[in-house]
Amino acid sequence: MKLVIIPCGSRKIWDKYPDVGPQKACDAYTGPPFKVNRQYAESRQCDWMILSPKYGLMRPDFVILGNYDVTFESPDAISVRELKRQVERQGLGNYTDVTVLGSAAYVETVREAFSNTKAKIEAPFVGHRIGVQMGLIKKFLRDESGQGRKA
């Protein structure tokens, strides 16, 4: 079983529409990096989740009540210990292959959260700045769909 985990994003729907109310996690994040990462996750035809420093590992239909501004460096960020509990409670340890997008910090956080499982953690785009990561993912998606191939 495969799983893709993508980072949330700092830009959220409430930044533009403050009164929009609760939103599904897949619709709450509106920045270009999130959109590209979501495209990649959905192209994998497997389960995918969003990693948030506030809520932890969220399925795309998880409902977020409103705007927040929490990073993994924030004092109120979710702990690795709690992430490990989420992995256990949600049965995420049953995934054999986990692909993580985002910064090295996100990848390391996921590695720690899954450390008590047999999941193989892959991070194909880690080590590049966000703009480069986005470009690599877009190229990967074009190549995969055949749009990047010459006739």
LUMTI-361769 format. One record per atom (N, C-alpha, C): residue number from 1; residue in one letter; chain; atom name; z, x, y. Coordinates in steps of 0.001 Angstrom, whole numbers. Layout:
BEGIN
  nr rest kette atom       w       u       v
 NUM    A     A   CA       Z       X       Y
...
//
This chain:
BEGIN
  nr rest kette atom       w       u       v
   1    M     A    N       0     834   -1179
   1    M     A   CA       0       0       0
   1    M     A    C       0     877    1240
   2    K     A    N    -792     461    2213
   2    K     A   CA    -929    1249    3433
   2    K     A    C    -380     498    4637
   3    L     A    N     122    1287    5587
   3    L     A   CA     680     759    6826
   3    L     A    C     277    1687    7962
   4    V     A    N     -79    1103    9101
   4    V     A   CA    -335    1872   10319
   4    V     A    C     741    1496   11325
   5    I     A    N    1334    2500   11952
   5    I     A   CA    2339    2276   12993
   5    I     A    C    1812    2845   14297
   6    I     A    N    1791    1992   15326
   6    I     A   CA    1295    2424   16632
   6    I     A    C    2423    2324   17665
   7    P     A    N    2364    3154   18700
   7    P     A   CA    3390    3066   19741
   7    P     A    C    3167    1831   20606
   8    C     A    N    4238    1329   21190
   8    C     A   CA    4117     203   22108
   8    C     A    C    3382     692   23346
   9    G     A    N    3855     462   24478
   9    G     A   CA    3217     951   25693
   9    G     A    C    4079     615   26887
  10    S     A    N    3927    1384   27936
  10    S     A   CA    4736    1120   29125
  10    S     A    C    4191     -62   29915
  11    R     A    N    2869    -284   29854
  11    R     A   CA    2287   -1430   30573
  11    R     A    C    2405   -2672   29698
  12    K     A    N    2980   -3707   30312
  12    K     A   CA    3207   -4948   29582
  12    K     A    C    2674   -6128   30385
  13    I     A    N    2440   -7208   29700
  13    I     A   CA    1859   -8394   30324
  13    I     A    C    2698   -8889   31500
  14    W     A    N    4012   -8691   31437
  14    W     A   CA    4905   -9179   32499
  14    W     A    C    4735   -8391   33796
  15    D     A    N    4144   -7183   33709
  15    D     A   CA    3874   -6416   34926
  15    D     A    C    2883   -7160   35807
  16    K     A    N    1930   -7835   35192
  16    K     A   CA     894   -8558   35935
  16    K     A    C    1227  -10045   36078
  17    Y     A    N    1864  -10600   35040
  17    Y     A   CA    2207  -12026   35024
  17    Y     A    C    3703  -12171   34729
  18    P     A    N    4564  -11975   35737
  18    P     A   CA    6015  -11947   35510
  18    P     A    C    6590  -13220   34888
  19    D     A    N    5928  -14353   35089
  19    D     A   CA    6468  -15631   34611
  19    D     A    C    5812  -16112   33324
  20    V     A    N    5091  -15254   32626
  20    V     A   CA    4336  -15689   31458
  20    V     A    C    5225  -16108   30281
  21    G     A    N    6457  -15635   30256
  21    G     A   CA    7373  -16031   29191
  21    G     A    C    7250  -15158   27953
  22    P     A    N    7921  -15543   26871
  22    P     A   CA    7904  -14753   25638
  22    P     A    C    6485  -14573   25093
  23    Q     A    N    6244  -13404   24503
  23    Q     A   CA    4921  -13081   23983
  23    Q     A    C    5041  -12392   22626
  24    K     A    N    4024  -12580   21790
  24    K     A   CA    3947  -11816   20549
  24    K     A    C    3780  -10350   20924
  25    A     A    N    4359   -9471   20121
  25    A     A   CA    4277   -8035   20403
  25    A     A    C    2829   -7575   20534
  26    C     A    N    1929   -8104   19721
  26    C     A   CA     527   -7665   19791
  26    C     A    C    -136   -8035   21109
  27    D     A    N     421   -9011   21820
  27    D     A   CA    -138   -9435   23102
  27    D     A    C     663   -8937   24303
  28    A     A    N    1855   -8411   24057
  28    A     A   CA    2745   -8019   25153
  28    A     A    C    2312   -6726   25831
  29    Y     A    N    1740   -5802   25074
  29    Y     A   CA    1385   -4490   25607
  29    Y     A    C     -73   -4514   26043
  30    T     A    N    -340   -4063   27260
  30    T     A   CA   -1663   -4269   27843
  30    T     A    C   -2376   -2988   28265
  31    G     A    N   -1751   -1844   28109
  31    G     A   CA   -2351    -593   28559
  31    G     A    C   -3485    -139   27650
  32    P     A    N   -4413     657   28201
  32    P     A   CA   -5532    1162   27409
  32    P     A    C   -5125    1908   26133
  33    P     A    N   -4084    2763   26151
  33    P     A   CA   -3724    3436   24894
  33    P     A    C   -3327    2439   23799
  34    F     A    N   -2549    1420   24169
  34    F     A   CA   -2160     430   23168
  34    F     A    C   -3389    -284   22613
  35    K     A    N   -4301    -658   23486
  35    K     A   CA   -5496   -1392   23037
  35    K     A    C   -6329    -561   22065
  36    V     A    N   -6501     725   22356
  36    V     A   CA   -7269    1602   21464
  36    V     A    C   -6539    1773   20135
  37    N     A    N   -5233    1996   20209
  37    N     A   CA   -4447    2150   18980
  37    N     A    C   -4478     875   18149
  38    R     A    N   -4418    -274   18804
  38    R     A   CA   -4494   -1553   18080
  38    R     A    C   -5847   -1686   17380
  39    Q     A    N   -6928   -1321   18068
  39    Q     A   CA   -8252   -1382   17440
  39    Q     A    C   -8287    -525   16181
  40    Y     A    N   -7724     670   16278
  40    Y     A   CA   -7683    1552   15116
  40    Y     A    C   -6892     894   13983
  41    A     A    N   -5706     392   14299
  41    A     A   CA   -4849    -224   13278
  41    A     A    C   -5559   -1399   12610
  42    E     A    N   -6181   -2249   13399
  42    E     A   CA   -6861   -3413   12831
  42    E     A    C   -8090   -3005   12023
  43    S     A    N   -8707   -1897   12360
  43    S     A   CA   -9893   -1443   11617
  43    S     A    C   -9537    -925   10234
  44    R     A    N   -8283    -585   10004
  44    R     A   CA   -7843     -27    8721
  44    R     A    C   -7726   -1092    7637
  45    Q     A    N   -7789   -2353    8015
  45    Q     A   CA   -7682   -3480    7079
  45    Q     A    C   -6447   -3361    6190
  46    C     A    N   -5330   -3102    6850
  46    C     A   CA   -4048   -3031    6160
  46    C     A    C   -2988   -3556    7120
  47    D     A    N   -1752   -3566    6701
  47    D     A   CA    -674   -3995    7583
  47    D     A    C    -499   -2984    8708
  48    W     A    N     -48   -3476    9848
  48    W     A   CA     263   -2571   10946
  48    W     A    C    1471   -3090   11704
  49    M     A    N    2140   -2150   12348
  49    M     A   CA    3346   -2464   13105
  49    M     A    C    3341   -1683   14413
  50    I     A    N    4207   -2112   15294
  50    I     A   CA    4359   -1480   16594
  50    I     A    C    5765    -874   16649
  51    L     A    N    5851     366   17110
  51    L     A   CA    7145    1016   17266
  51    L     A    C    7559     978   18728
  52    S     A    N    8684     349   18980
  52    S     A   CA    9234     217   20328
  52    S     A    C   10597     892   20389
  53    P     A    N   10863    1665   21439
  53    P     A   CA   12195    2258   21586
  53    P     A    C   13300    1211   21758
  54    K     A    N   12952      11   22160
  54    K     A   CA   13953   -1054   22330
  54    K     A    C   14161   -1836   21026
  55    Y     A    N   13062   -2260   20404
  55    Y     A   CA   13150   -3157   19253
  55    Y     A    C   12939   -2475   17905
  56    G     A    N   12415   -1280   17922
  56    G     A   CA   12139    -596   16663
  56    G     A    C   10796   -1008   16098
  57    L     A    N   10744   -1182   14789
  57    L     A   CA    9494   -1499   14096
  57    L     A    C    9262   -3005   14113
  58    M     A    N    8174   -3398   14796
  58    M     A   CA    7874   -4820   14969
  58    M     A    C    6531   -5154   14342
  59    R     A    N    6490   -6266   13646
  59    R     A   CA    5206   -6804   13188
  59    R     A    C    4490   -7343   14432
  60    P     A    N    3157   -7441   14382
  60    P     A   CA    2417   -7912   15563
  60    P     A    C    2850   -9284   16069
  61    D     A    N    3370  -10146   15192
  61    D     A   CA    3772  -11484   15617
  61    D     A    C    5233  -11584   16055
  62    F     A    N    5936  -10447   16100
  62    F     A   CA    7319  -10416   16590
  62    F     A    C    7316  -10883   18044
  63    V     A    N    8209  -11776   18410
  63    V     A   CA    8225  -12322   19765
  63    V     A    C    9194  -11521   20647
  64    I     A    N    8637  -11031   21754
  64    I     A   CA    9405  -10310   22766
  64    I     A    C    9684  -11296   23902
  65    L     A    N   10936  -11408   24278
  65    L     A   CA   11329  -12429   25242
  65    L     A    C   10898  -12131   26670
  66    G     A    N   10849  -10843   27041
  66    G     A   CA   10482  -10515   28411
  66    G     A    C   10349   -9019   28601
  67    N     A    N   10090   -8636   29816
  67    N     A   CA    9826   -7243   30148
  67    N     A    C   11052   -6365   29892
  68    Y     A    N   10793   -5121   29605
  68    Y     A   CA   11857   -4138   29424
  68    Y     A    C   11294   -2764   29731
  69    D     A    N   12166   -1824   29968
  69    D     A   CA   11761    -450   30238
  69    D     A    C   12734     484   29529
  70    V     A    N   12439     789   28272
  70    V     A   CA   13285    1646   27456
  70    V     A    C   12398    2703   26814
  71    T     A    N   12830    3950   26866
  71    T     A   CA   12142    5031   26167
  71    T     A    C   13097    5560   25101
  72    F     A    N   12601    6432   24226
  72    F     A   CA   13478    6985   23200
  72    F     A    C   14552    7892   23809
  73    E     A    N   14380    8291   25060
  73    E     A   CA   15395    9096   25739
  73    E     A    C   16446    8230   26423
  74    S     A    N   16212    6922   26515
  74    S     A   CA   17164    6014   27170
  74    S     A    C   18426    5870   26334
  75    P     A    N   19563    5703   27005
  75    P     A   CA   20817    5544   26260
  75    P     A    C   20842    4291   25378
  76    D     A    N   20077    3274   25754
  76    D     A   CA   20072    2038   24966
  76    D     A    C   18896    1955   23995
  77    A     A    N   18243    3094   23731
  77    A     A   CA   17132    3122   22770
  77    A     A    C   17663    2896   21360
  78    I     A    N   16815    2352   20515
  78    I     A   CA   17178    2145   19116
  78    I     A    C   17424    3506   18467
  79    S     A    N   18386    3569   17589
  79    S     A   CA   18719    4834   16922
  79    S     A    C   17884    5005   15647
  80    V     A    N   17749    6235   15213
  80    V     A   CA   17058    6501   13953
  80    V     A    C   17807    5812   12813
  81    R     A    N   19113    5777   12914
  81    R     A   CA   19912    5102   11891
  81    R     A    C   19511    3632   11781
  82    E     A    N   19347    2965   12932
  82    E     A   CA   18933    1560   12925
  82    E     A    C   17488    1425   12419
  83    L     A    N   16626    2359   12780
  83    L     A   CA   15259    2328   12268
  83    L     A    C   15243    2443   10750
  84    K     A    N   16090    3297   10203
  84    K     A   CA   16195    3423    8738
  84    K     A    C   16628    2094    8125
  85    R     A    N   17545    1406    8793
  85    R     A   CA   17977      88    8304
  85    R     A    C   16820    -910    8354
  86    Q     A    N   16017    -841    9423
  86    Q     A   CA   14856   -1732    9511
  86    Q     A    C   13874   -1454    8375
  87    V     A    N   13630    -172    8108
  87    V     A   CA   12727     196    7009
  87    V     A    C   13229    -427    5707
  88    E     A    N   14517    -338    5482
  88    E     A   CA   15099    -895    4251
  88    E     A    C   15046   -2421    4248
  89    R     A    N   15510   -3054    5324
  89    R     A   CA   15567   -4524    5386
  89    R     A    C   14183   -5161    5292
  90    Q     A    N   13187   -4509    5902
  90    Q     A   CA   11844   -5081    5928
  90    Q     A    C   11001   -4656    4720
  91    G     A    N   11581   -3874    3822
  91    G     A   CA   10853   -3450    2628
  91    G     A    C    9726   -2473    2927
  92    L     A    N    9835   -1749    4040
  92    L     A   CA    8760    -848    4445
  92    L     A    C    8670     382    3553
  93    G     A    N    9721     656    2800
  93    G     A   CA    9696    1768    1862
  93    G     A    C    8730    1550     711
  94    N     A    N    8225     325     566
  94    N     A   CA    7237      38    -477
  94    N     A    C    5843     542    -134
  95    Y     A    N    5624     895    1122
  95    Y     A   CA    4325    1436    1516
  95    Y     A    C    4225    2872    1016
  96    T     A    N    3077    3207     419
  96    T     A   CA    2885    4562     -93
  96    T     A    C    2280    5482     950
  97    D     A    N    1460    4917    1833
  97    D     A   CA     782    5692    2868
  97    D     A    C    1062    5060    4224
  98    V     A    N    1617    5854    5133
  98    V     A   CA    1925    5384    6476
  98    V     A    C    1210    6301    7465
  99    T     A    N     342    5715    8277
  99    T     A   CA    -357    6451    9323
  99    T     A    C     314    6133   10647
 100    V     A    N     651    7170   11401
 100    V     A   CA    1349    6999   12679
 100    V     A    C     461    7514   13805
 101    L     A    N     313    6705   14833
 101    L     A   CA    -393    7126   16035
 101    L     A    C     642    7351   17128
 102    G     A    N     264    8152   18115
 102    G     A   CA    1160    8388   19236
 102    G     A    C    1568    9838   19336
 103    S     A    N    2550   10058   20152
 103    S     A   CA    3006   11418   20437
 103    S     A    C    3751   12007   19247
 104    A     A    N    3981   13311   19331
 104    A     A   CA    4743   14002   18285
 104    A     A    C    6140   13400   18157
 105    A     A    N    6725   12953   19254
 105    A     A   CA    8059   12346   19212
 105    A     A    C    8043   11049   18401
 106    Y     A    N    7001   10232   18571
 106    Y     A   CA    6884    8996   17791
 106    Y     A    C    6712    9333   16314
 107    V     A    N    5867   10304   16033
 107    V     A   CA    5620   10689   14641
 107    V     A    C    6907   11182   13992
 108    E     A    N    7647   12025   14694
 108    E     A   CA    8893   12549   14138
 108    E     A    C    9907   11432   13921
 109    T     A    N    9958   10480   14834
 109    T     A   CA   10864    9343   14687
 109    T     A    C   10516    8545   13435
 110    V     A    N    9239    8320   13205
 110    V     A   CA    8821    7585   12002
 110    V     A    C    9135    8392   10746
 111    R     A    N    8874    9689   10781
 111    R     A   CA    9208   10536    9619
 111    R     A    C   10695   10404    9267
 112    E     A    N   11540   10447   10278
 112    E     A   CA   12981   10323   10036
 112    E     A    C   13331    8931    9501
 113    A     A    N   12713    7901   10075
 113    A     A   CA   13004    6524    9645
 113    A     A    C   12609    6290    8190
 114    F     A    N   11554    6955    7741
 114    F     A   CA   11047    6778    6372
 114    F     A    C   11531    7884    5429
 115    S     A    N   12467    8708    5873
 115    S     A   CA   12868    9874    5085
 115    S     A    C   13496    9524    3737
 116    N     A    N   14031    8336    3591
 116    N     A   CA   14620    7927    2314
 116    N     A    C   13634    7179    1416
 117    T     A    N   12345    7241    1761
 117    T     A   CA   11321    6550     975
 117    T     A    C   10356    7587     394
 118    K     A    N    9432    7105    -402
 118    K     A   CA    8416    7988    -977
 118    K     A    C    7104    7921    -195
 119    A     A    N    7121    7253     941
 119    A     A   CA    5906    7098    1744
 119    A     A    C    5400    8454    2234
 120    K     A    N    4093    8616    2152
 120    K     A   CA    3438    9799    2707
 120    K     A    C    3082    9464    4154
 121    I     A    N    3602   10252    5085
 121    I     A   CA    3386   10005    6514
 121    I     A    C    2244   10883    7004
 122    E     A    N    1234   10247    7599
 122    E     A   CA      99   10976    8165
 122    E     A    C      25   10694    9659
 123    A     A    N    -398   11705   10408
 123    A     A   CA    -553   11566   11853
 123    A     A    C   -1848   12270   12249
 124    P     A    N   -2979   11592   12032
 124    P     A   CA   -4271   12265   12201
 124    P     A    C   -4619   12711   13614
 125    F     A    N   -3988   12146   14620
 125    F     A   CA   -4358   12476   15996
 125    F     A    C   -3237   13152   16775
 126    V     A    N   -2142   13476   16127
 126    V     A   CA   -1002   14067   16813
 126    V     A    C   -1347   15482   17276
 127    G     A    N    -692   15918   18335
 127    G     A   CA    -921   17261   18850
 127    G     A    C   -1903   17294   20008
 128    H     A    N   -2456   16140   20334
 128    H     A   CA   -3382   16040   21470
 128    H     A    C   -2738   15196   22563
 129    R     A    N   -3102   15489   23795
 129    R     A   CA   -2650   14659   24908
 129    R     A    C   -3200   13247   24718
 130    I     A    N   -2566   12280   25362
 130    I     A   CA   -2910   10876   25137
 130    I     A    C   -4382   10562   25405
 131    G     A    N   -4929   11120   26479
 131    G     A   CA   -6336   10865   26785
 131    G     A    C   -7258   11412   25703
 132    V     A    N   -6936   12577   25185
 132    V     A   CA   -7732   13176   24109
 132    V     A    C   -7582   12338   22846
 133    Q     A    N   -6356   11909   22551
 133    Q     A   CA   -6138   11047   21382
 133    Q     A    C   -6994    9795   21479
 134    M     A    N   -6996    9169   22640
 134    M     A   CA   -7790    7948   22826
 134    M     A    C   -9269    8231   22578
 135    G     A    N   -9764    9347   23104
 135    G     A   CA  -11157    9711   22890
 135    G     A    C  -11471    9945   21424
 136    L     A    N  -10573   10625   20718
 136    L     A   CA  -10781   10877   19289
 136    L     A    C  -10773    9578   18485
 137    I     A    N   -9879    8681   18827
 137    I     A   CA   -9819    7400   18121
 137    I     A    C  -11078    6585   18401
 138    K     A    N  -11511    6548   19652
 138    K     A   CA  -12744    5810   19986
 138    K     A    C  -13937    6392   19237
 139    K     A    N  -14029    7711   19180
 139    K     A   CA  -15124    8352   18444
 139    K     A    C  -15036    8008   16962
 140    F     A    N  -13851    8071   16407
 140    F     A   CA  -13654    7719   15002
 140    F     A    C  -14131    6290   14740
 141    L     A    N  -13755    5357   15606
 141    L     A   CA  -14153    3960   15431
 141    L     A    C  -15660    3780   15557
 142    R     A    N  -16276    4494   16509
 142    R     A   CA  -17751    4430   16657
 142    R     A    C  -18434    4982   15425
 143    D     A    N  -17980    6151   14979
 143    D     A   CA  -18585    6789   13802
 143    D     A    C  -18427    5907   12570
 144    E     A    N  -17259    5316   12429
 144    E     A   CA  -16982    4473   11274
 144    E     A    C  -17865    3230   11249
 145    S     A    N  -18154    2692   12442
 145    S     A   CA  -18977    1486   12497
 145    S     A    C  -20472    1806   12463
 146    G     A    N  -20808    3089   12497
 146    G     A   CA  -22214    3478   12467
 146    G     A    C  -22841    3595   13835
 147    Q     A    N  -22094    3257   14871
 147    Q     A   CA  -22645    3312   16228
 147    Q     A    C  -22823    4739   16710
 148    G     A    N  -22100    5663   16121
 148    G     A   CA  -22204    7059   16547
 148    G     A    C  -23255    7835   15781
 149    R     A    N  -23892    7194   14805
 149    R     A   CA  -24892    7893   13991
 149    R     A    C  -26280    7748   14594
 150    K     A    N  -27060    8805   14434
 150    K     A   CA  -28445    8770   14938
 150    K     A    C  -29312    8022   13928
 151    A     A    N  -30297    7311   14438
 151    A     A   CA  -31206    6556   13576
 151    A     A    C  -32230    7467   12927
//
